[in-house]
């Protein structure tokens, strides 16, 4: 009967002896100091494509995930209690919430 290899849960992963660990900051500094051709990709020149997953929308009032938006004020809300509180808000507070979110109206 073969003995099972003993696993160490304190160090579940160890780099191989011939592997040199370099943090990303060190790699970026090394690339910045080298004179590389312009067509050679580096960590600074790599661009990620746009995400295919739609951006998550959060409530302007509570910060919870917001499945609803008020068509009149354009504020996002998470539940009926927030919607009720939005109905009593003055327009300057609503504009403040929209400014914090970075919403700019197209009608302007």
C-alpha positions, 0 to 999 in steps of 0.5 A, spaced: 500 500 500 502 506 497 503 512 502 499 518 501 504 524 500 503 529 506 500 536 504 502 542 508 496 547 509 500 552 512 504 553 505 499 550 500 503 553 494 511 554 493 515 557 487 519 552 484 527 553 486 529 556 479 523 561 479 524 568 480 518 572 483 518 579 481 512 583 483 508 587 478 511 594 480 518 591 479 517 588 472 514 595 470 520 599 473 524 594 469 520 595 463 521 603 464 528 603 464 529 598 458 530 601 451 525 597 448 522 597 440 515 601 440 512 595 437 514 590 442 508 589 447 509 591 455 505 591 461 504 599 459 502 598 452 497 592 453 490 594 453 484 590 455 478 590 450 471 593 453 467 588 458 462 584 455 458 584 462 453 590 463 456 595 468 452 594 475 447 600 477 447 602 484 442 606 488 444 613 488 441 614 495 443 607 499 448 604 495 445 597 494 444 594 487 438 598 484 434 595 479 429 601 478 430 608 475 425 614 476 424 616 469 422 623 471 428 625 476 433 619 473 435 617 480 436 610 481 433 606 487 433 599 490 426 599 493 419 602 494 422 606 501 427 609 497 422 611 492 417 614 497 423 618 500 425 621 493 418 623 492 419 628 497 426 631 495 427 638 493 430 638 486 437 641 489 438 635 493 436 630 487 441 634 482 446 633 488 445 626 487 446 626 480 452 630 480 455 625 485 454 620 480 456 624 474 450 624 470 449 629 465 443 631 462 443 631 454 437 636 454 441 641 458 
